[in-house]
Amino acid sequence: MQRWMVAGLLALTAGCATDPLAQLETATPTLSQTQVAELQKRAQAPNALGIKMQMSGQSVLFSGINEIDAPESVTLPLVKVPTDDPGAAGGNYRVPIVAANVNGRADVHVLLDSGSDGLVLGYSLARELDVPIIAGVKPVTTMGIGGTVDNYFAVVPTIRFGSTEIRRSLARIGADALALNFTRSFWGDQQGMIFGVTALKQVSFLTIDFLAGRVTLAPRDQFLPEQASAFITAVPMRWWNGLPCVDIAIDGRGTFVCVVDTGGDFGLLLPRARAQELGYWKPGRGGVNASHGVGGATLDTRYEVKQAKLGGATITKIRGGTMLIGPEPLGGQILIGNQVLRRYRVTFDFKRSVLWLER
């Protein structure tokens, strides 16, 4: 049985408006009564979806989900979403997005998000893909950047990454949040899905090669670093509430537990207490910005972190940030995001519990 852990969703799209307080007034996206009724009309019982479900206290236990058929290793191109500095290492790939086949529909944008423990999609895309919610299950409240949102459990029958097929993927359906428009500047209003890499722990490794613009998913082969790499480091990796974590040192201090978040468009996200301890923020001081997430918008402050170390990698001049109001992401954990990770070829070596960084 697999326990569904409701974690903070960290697909953070940061944006600075002229008046961040006005931007903060954006309402938390919610499903309308009509949308909820439509979801419930198409709901299916667990056995009709090919899964089993058991309630245990405040948790829901599922079995028969996330079954993987992977006959061979697969390499797919990343969808190009340039950063403000496309000439920098990994600068053509703001976040790791691939085009997948979902329920027979090709070219669905999927964000490979190690900062999320599951699959998330908005109401409109769920309806287009004919994804049913699970009958008899109450909505769950989850916390994301900007606030808390209600989501309905659902099952996505098939997701194909090349020849790799994932059957009966457990998902959450919520409102059409701005954060689900990953490529809105390049592909209009087309929404995508957030795919937590936890579902891939059954395979050998996942490589997100920001430098070459590709993703490799290997079901059985042991990962071997590329011989031509000028830099290689292997960082011990463990799991915290279903999310991959490593130890990080900041400005020569630490080590601290750090969640690896390929879906977060930031460098380092420090909780308030840690940011204050390290001298990067004090209450009432620092600039104020607004950041968007699946829960709407929230206030944050930003700064430059002098140095961070992960294994043998030393990273300097990192864009840092701290959420100033409301619950902190993942209960106050440090997160390292894509502004750092896209400088490398990043491999989640599930078989050996190692995070590899190469370039």
C-alpha positions in Angstrom: 0.0 0.0 0.0 1.2 3.5 -0.7 0.4 6.3 1.7 -0.5 9.6 0.1 1.3 12.4 2.0 -0.1 15.8 1.4 3.0 18.0 1.0 3.5 21.6 0.1 3.4 22.2 -3.7 6.5 24.2 -4.7 6.1 25.1 -8.3 7.0 28.7 -7.6 6.7 31.3 -10.3 8.3 34.4 -8.8 7.2 37.8 -10.1 7.8 41.3 -8.9 5.1 43.8 -9.6 5.2 47.6 -9.2 3.0 47.2 -6.2 3.5 43.7 -4.6 0.8 44.4 -2.0 -1.7 44.8 -4.8 -0.5 41.7 -6.4 -0.9 39.9 -3.1 -4.7 40.7 -3.2 -5.1 38.1 -5.9 -7.7 35.6 -4.6 -6.6 32.1 -3.8 -7.9 30.0 -6.8 -10.9 27.8 -5.9 -13.1 25.4 -7.7 -16.6 26.8 -8.3 -19.7 24.9 -7.3 -20.4 24.1 -10.9 -16.9 22.7 -11.4 -17.2 20.6 -8.3 -20.6 19.2 -9.5 -19.0 18.4 -12.8 -16.1 16.5 -11.2 -18.5 14.6 -9.0 -20.7 13.7 -12.0 -17.7 12.0 -13.6 -16.4 10.4 -10.4 -15.7 6.6 -10.4 -15.4 4.1 -7.6 -11.9 2.8 -6.7 -12.5 -0.7 -8.1 -13.7 0.8 -11.4 -10.4 2.6 -11.6 -8.4 -0.5 -10.9 -7.2 0.6 -7.5 -7.9 -0.2 -3.8 -8.3 2.3 -1.1 -8.3 2.2 2.7 -8.9 4.9 5.2 -6.5 5.0 8.1 -7.1 7.9 10.6 -6.3 11.1 8.7 -4.5 9.3 5.9 -5.7 7.5 2.8 -3.9 4.4 1.7 -3.9 3.3 -1.9 -2.7 0.2 -3.8 -2.5 -0.6 -7.4 -1.3 2.9 -8.3 1.8 4.2 -10.2 2.6 0.9 -11.9 5.5 1.4 -14.3 6.1 -0.5 -17.6 9.6 0.5 -18.7 11.1 -2.0 -21.2 14.1 0.2 -22.0 15.9 3.5 -21.1 14.2 6.6 -22.6 15.7 10.0 -23.5 13.3 12.9 -24.2 14.0 16.6 -25.1 13.2 19.3 -22.5 10.7 21.9 -23.6 12.6 25.1 -24.2 11.5 27.8 -21.7 14.4 30.3 -21.6 15.4 32.3 -18.5 16.3 35.9 -18.4 19.9 34.8 -19.2 19.6 32.2 -21.9 23.3 32.3 -22.6 24.1 31.0 -19.0 24.5 27.3 -18.3 21.0 25.7 -18.5 19.6 29.1 -19.3 17.2 27.8 -22.0 15.3 25.6 -19.4 13.7 27.6 -16.6 12.1 24.5 -15.2 12.3 20.8 -16.4 9.3 20.3 -18.7 8.8 17.4 -21.1 6.0 16.6 -23.5 4.2 13.4 -22.5 1.3 11.3 -23.9 -1.6 11.4 -21.3 -4.6 9.2 -21.9 -3.8 9.1 -25.6 -3.3 12.8 -26.0 0.1 13.8 -27.1 2.3 16.8 -26.2 0.9 17.4 -22.7 3.4 19.6 -20.8 4.6 17.8 -17.7 6.8 19.5 -15.1 9.2 17.0 -13.4 9.0 18.4 -9.9 11.1 16.8 -7.1 9.5 19.3 -4.7 6.1 17.6 -5.0 5.2 14.2 -3.8 2.5 13.6 -6.3 0.7 14.5 -9.5 -1.3 17.8 -9.7 -3.4 19.2 -12.5 -6.0 21.9 -12.9 -9.7 21.5 -13.5 -9.6 22.5 -17.2 -6.8 20.1 -18.2 -8.4 17.3 -16.1 -11.6 17.7 -18.0 -9.8 17.8 -21.4 -8.0 14.6 -20.5 -11.1 12.9 -19.1 -9.4 12.3 -15.7 -12.0 11.1 -13.2 -11.9 11.8 -9.5 -12.3 9.0 -7.0 -15.9 8.6 -5.8 -16.6 8.8 -2.1 -13.4 10.7 -1.1 -13.6 14.1 0.4 -11.4 16.9 -0.9 -8.0 17.4 0.8 -6.6 20.7 1.8 -3.0 21.2 0.8 -0.6 24.1 1.3 1.2 25.7 -1.6 2.9 29.0 -2.3 0.3 31.6 -1.7 -2.1 29.8 0.6 -4.1 26.6 1.0 -6.1 25.0 -1.7 -8.7 22.2 -1.9 -8.0 19.3 -4.2 -9.9 16.1 -5.2 -8.2 12.8 -5.5 -8.2 11.4 -9.0 -6.5 8.7 -11.1 -4.8 9.3 -14.4 -5.1 6.1 -16.4 -1.9 6.3 -18.5 1.1 8.7 -18.8 3.7 7.8 -21.3 7.2 9.2 -21.4 8.4 7.6 -24.7 8.2 3.9 -24.2 7.8 4.2 -20.4 4.2 4.0 -19.3 2.9 4.8 -15.8 -0.5 3.3 -15.2 -3.1 4.5 -12.7 -1.2 7.6 -11.5 -2.7 9.0 -8.3 -3.4 12.7 -8.8 -5.0 15.8 -7.2 -7.3 18.0 -9.2 -7.6 21.6 -8.1 -8.4 25.0 -9.5 -6.7 26.4 -12.6 -3.9 28.2 -10.8 -1.5 30.6 -12.6 1.4 28.5 -11.5 0.2 25.7 -13.8 0.9 27.8 -16.9 4.6 26.9 -16.9 5.2 28.2 -20.4 2.6 31.0 -20.6 5.1 33.4 -22.3 5.8 31.0 -25.1 2.8 28.7 -25.4 -0.1 30.9 -24.5 -2.5 29.7 -21.8 -1.9 26.0 -22.2 -1.8 24.4 -18.8 0.5 21.6 -17.7 0.7 18.9 -15.1 3.0 18.8 -12.1 4.6 15.4 -11.8 6.3 14.5 -8.5 9.4 12.4 -9.2 8.6 10.2 -6.1 6.5 8.1 -8.4 9.7 7.2 -10.3 11.5 5.7 -7.3 10.8 2.2 -8.8 13.3 2.9 -11.6 17.1 3.0 -11.5 17.7 6.7 -12.2 16.4 9.9 -13.6 18.7 12.4 -15.2 17.6 16.0 -16.0 20.3 17.3 -18.2 19.7 21.0 -18.2 23.0 21.6 -20.1 22.0 19.5 -23.1 18.3 20.0 -22.8 17.2 16.4 -22.3 15.8 13.9 -19.8 16.8 10.2 -19.4 14.7 7.7 -17.5 16.5 4.3 -17.0 14.5 1.4 -15.5 17.4 -1.0 -14.8 20.8 0.4 -15.9 23.2 1.6 -13.2 24.0 5.2 -13.5 27.5 6.1 -14.7 28.7 9.7 -14.9 29.7 11.0 -18.3 33.4 10.6 -18.8 33.7 13.9 -20.5 32.3 15.8 -17.5 34.8 18.3 -16.1 33.1 18.2 -12.7 31.3 15.4 -10.9 30.1 15.1 -7.3 28.0 12.5 -5.6 25.8 13.8 -2.8 24.1 11.3 -0.4 20.4 11.5 -0.8 17.6 10.5 1.6 13.8 11.0 1.7 11.9 13.3 3.9 8.1 12.8 3.7 8.5 11.5 0.2 10.8 14.2 -1.0 14.5 14.0 -1.9 16.8 15.7 0.6 20.5 16.4 0.9 22.8 18.1 3.4 23.8 21.6 2.6 26.3 24.0 4.2 25.6 27.8 3.9 28.4 30.3 4.3 30.5 27.7 6.0 27.8 26.9 8.5 25.7 23.7 8.8 25.1 21.1 7.7 21.4 21.7 7.2 18.7 19.4 5.7 17.7 20.7 2.2 14.9 19.6 -0.1 15.9 19.3 -3.8 13.1 21.1 -5.7 13.4 21.0 -9.5 10.0 22.6 -9.8 11.0 25.8 -7.9 12.0 28.8 -9.9 14.3 30.2 -7.2 17.9 29.6 -5.9 17.6 28.9 -2.2 14.4 29.3 -0.2 15.3 29.8 3.5 12.7 29.6 6.3 12.4 32.8 8.4 14.3 31.5 11.4 17.2 30.2 9.3 17.4 33.4 7.2 17.5 35.5 10.4 20.1 33.2 12.0 22.4 33.5 8.8 22.0 37.3 8.7 20.0 37.5 5.5 16.8 38.9 6.9 15.4 40.6 10.0 11.7 41.3 10.7 10.7 44.7 9.2 13.8 45.0 7.0 14.5 44.2 3.4 12.6 44.7 0.2 9.2 43.2 -0.4 8.2 41.3 -3.5 5.3 39.1 -4.5 5.5 35.5 -5.7 2.9 33.3 -7.3 2.1 29.7 -6.5 -0.8 27.3 -6.7 -2.4 29.0 -3.7 -2.3 32.5 -5.2 0.3 35.1 -4.2 2.3 35.8 -1.1 4.9 38.3 0.1 8.6 37.5 0.1 11.9 39.2 0.6 15.0 38.5 -1.6 18.7 38.6 -1.2 21.9 37.1 -2.4 23.3 34.1 -0.5 27.1 34.2 -0.5 27.9 30.5 -0.7 26.4 27.1 -0.4 28.0 23.6 -0.6 26.5 20.4 -1.7 28.9 17.5 -1.6 31.9 18.7 -3.7 29.9 21.5 -5.4 30.5 25.1 -4.2 27.9 27.6 -5.5 28.3 31.3 -5.0 26.1 34.4 -5.4 22.8 32.5 -5.1 19.5 34.2 -5.4 17.8 33.6 -2.1 14.4 34.3 -0.7 12.2 34.0 2.4 8.4 33.9 2.6 7.3 36.7 4.9 3.7 35.7 5.8 1.6 32.6 6.2 2.7 28.9 6.6 6.2 28.3 5.3 6.8 25.8 2.5 7.1 22.2 3.8 6.9 23.4 7.4 10.0 25.5 7.3 12.6 23.4 5.4 15.4 24.8 3.3 14.8 24.3 -0.4 17.3 24.4 -3.3 15.6 25.3 -6.6 16.1 25.3 -10.3 18.1 28.5 -10.5 21.0 26.5 -9.0 20.2 23.0 -10.3 20.0 24.1 -14.0 23.7 24.8 -13.9 24.3 21.1 -13.8 23.4 17.7 -15.2 21.3 16.5 -12.3 20.7 12.7 -11.6 18.4 11.2 -9.0 20.1 7.8 -8.5 17.2 6.0 -6.8 19.0 2.7 -6.7 22.0 4.0 -4.7 20.3 7.0 -3.0 22.7 9.5 -4.5 22.2 12.9 -6.1 24.8 13.4 -8.9 25.8 16.8 -10.1 27.9 17.1 -13.3 29.0 19.7 -15.7 
